[in-house]
Amino acid sequence: MLLPAYVLADESGSMGPYREDLANGLASLCEGLRAEPMLAAKLRLAVLGFSDDVQVRLALADMRAETTLPQVVIRGLTDYGSVFDDLLNRIPADVQWLRGQGYKVHRPVVFFLSDGQPTDGEGWRHAHAALIDRARTPTAPNIIACGIGDAEPGTMVEVATRPEFAFVAKSGTDIGRAISEFFHALTASLVASGQALNSARPQLVVNRPDQFTLAIDEVG
């Protein structure tokens, strides 16, 4: 049983001061999974950078065999619609490809990190609704949404597939530190989920990053 995991990293202009934090977080994620080869065998990881569009920083890969590190390129605005349009095509194709290789595939998981509100207004909602509708998209992913900077709690709750999958950095938290904690929790979540896939009750494990709070508690 394989778990396809997608990291969606905000590369919009406002992330410019934190490009190195983002790159370091991605490197620590990749190295953390390589350090756990038994668990990495159960995972396939993709890293996608988004701003005006989505660019592949790491195509879905077995981290035991992957030696390159994803590179971050800061550019453009924060177009959420491009993310969900991309995933609506990418995830079913990736799952079909994995099944074609003879694997059973667990429901994919998306880890979404943004420091701002969508610049495409309400335009992202249609693609997002189609992506998470399991009747329309049988491979609909679980989405964990983490907001830092100017990202609003209510938006993270809407992006996440369950209220307990939406987090925002606590007020006053250093953004660089928040990015680091996001990747630390992401790595721990994937390691724990990989362990759970080997058990009698396979399940997705989601760890709340340090210095983050449940977004639903901040709405209002």
Residue pairs with C-beta under 8 A, 6 or more apart in sequence:
1 42
1 103
1 104
1 105
1 106
1 197
1 202
2 42
2 43
2 44
2 98
2 103
2 104
2 105
2 106
3 42
3 43
3 44
3 105
3 106
3 108
3 109
3 190
3 193
3 194
3 197
3 204
4 43
4 44
4 46
4 60
4 91
4 94
4 95
4 98
4 105
4 106
4 108
4 109
5 43
5 44
5 45
5 46
5 108
5 109
5 110
5 111
5 190
6 45
6 46
6 47
6 48
6 87
6 90
6 91
6 108
6 109
6 110
6 111
6 141
7 26
7 29
7 45
7 46
7 47
7 48
7 111
7 113
7 186
8 48
8 50
8 54
8 83
8 87
8 110
8 111
8 112
8 113
9 22
9 26
9 47
9 48
9 49
9 50
9 57
9 72
9 113
10 50
10 51
10 78
10 113
10 114
10 115
10 116
11 22
11 49
11 50
11 51
11 55
11 72
11 73
11 74
11 75
11 76
12 50
12 51
12 74
12 75
12 76
12 77
12 78
12 115
12 116
12 119
13 51
13 74
13 75
13 76
13 77
14 78
14 115
14 116
14 149
14 150
15 22
15 74
15 115
16 74
17 175
18 115
18 175
18 176
18 179
19 72
19 74
21 175
21 176
21 179
21 180
22 72
22 179
23 69
23 70
23 71
23 72
24 180
25 179
25 180
25 182
25 183
26 47
26 57
26 69
26 70
26 72
26 183
27 69
28 180
28 183
28 184
28 187
29 45
29 183
29 186
29 187
30 45
30 58
30 63
30 66
30 69
30 70
32 187
32 191
33 39
33 40
33 43
33 45
33 63
33 187
33 190
33 191
34 40
34 63
34 64
34 66
36 191
36 194
37 64
38 194
39 190
39 191
39 194
39 195
40 62
40 63
40 64
40 194
41 62
41 64
42 194
42 197
42 198
43 63
43 190
43 193
43 194
44 60
44 61
44 62
44 94
44 98
45 58
45 60
45 61
45 63
45 66
45 190
46 56
46 58
46 59
46 60
46 61
46 90
46 94
47 56
47 57
47 58
47 70
48 54
48 55
48 56
48 57
48 83
48 86
49 55
49 57
49 70
49 72
49 73
50 78
50 79
50 82
50 83
50 86
51 74
51 75
51 76
51 77
51 78
51 79
52 75
52 76
52 77
52 79
52 82
53 76
53 79
53 82
54 82
54 83
54 86
55 73
57 70
57 71
57 72
58 66
58 68
58 70
60 94
60 97
60 98
77 119
78 114
78 115
78 116
78 117
78 118
78 119
79 118
79 119
79 120
79 124
80 114
80 118
80 120
80 123
80 124
80 128
80 159
81 118
81 120
81 123
81 124
81 126
81 127
82 120
83 112
83 124
84 124
84 127
84 128
84 130
84 131
85 127
87 110
87 131
87 141
88 127
88 130
88 131
88 137
91 108
91 131
91 137
91 139
91 141
92 137
92 138
92 139
94 108
95 105
95 108
95 139
98 105
99 105
105 139
106 197
106 202
106 204
107 139
107 140
107 141
107 142
107 204
108 139
108 141
108 142
109 141
109 142
109 143
109 144
109 193
109 204
110 141
110 142
110 143
110 144
111 144
111 146
111 186
111 189
112 143
112 144
112 145
112 146
112 159
112 160
113 146
113 148
113 179
113 182
114 145
114 146
114 147
114 148
114 151
115 147
115 148
115 149
115 150
115 151
115 175
116 149
116 150
116 151
117 150
117 151
117 152
117 155
118 124
118 155
125 158
128 158
128 159
130 136
130 137
131 137
131 140
131 141
132 140
132 141
132 143
132 161
133 140
134 140
141 161
142 161
142 162
142 165
142 204
143 159
143 160
143 161
143 165
144 160
144 165
144 166
144 167
144 189
144 206
145 156
145 157
145 159
145 160
145 165
145 166
145 167
145 215
146 156
146 166
146 167
146 168
146 169
146 182
146 209
146 212
147 153
147 155
147 156
147 166
147 167
147 168
147 169
147 215
148 168
148 169
148 173
148 175
148 178
148 179
148 182
149 169
149 175
151 168
152 168
153 166
153 168
153 215
153 216
153 217
153 218
153 219
154 215
154 219
156 166
156 167
156 168
156 215
157 163
157 166
157 215
157 216
157 219
159 166
160 166
160 215
163 214
163 215
163 216
164 206
164 214
164 216
165 206
166 214
166 215
166 216
167 208
167 209
167 212
167 213
167 214
167 215
168 212
168 213
168 215
168 218
169 175
169 178
169 211
169 212
170 211
170 212
170 213
173 211
173 212
177 211
178 209
178 211
178 212
181 209
181 210
181 211
181 212
182 209
182 212
184 209
184 210
185 207
185 208
185 209
185 210
185 212
186 209
188 207
189 204
189 205
189 206
189 207
192 205
192 207
193 203
193 204
193 205
195 205
196 202
196 203
196 204
196 205
208 214
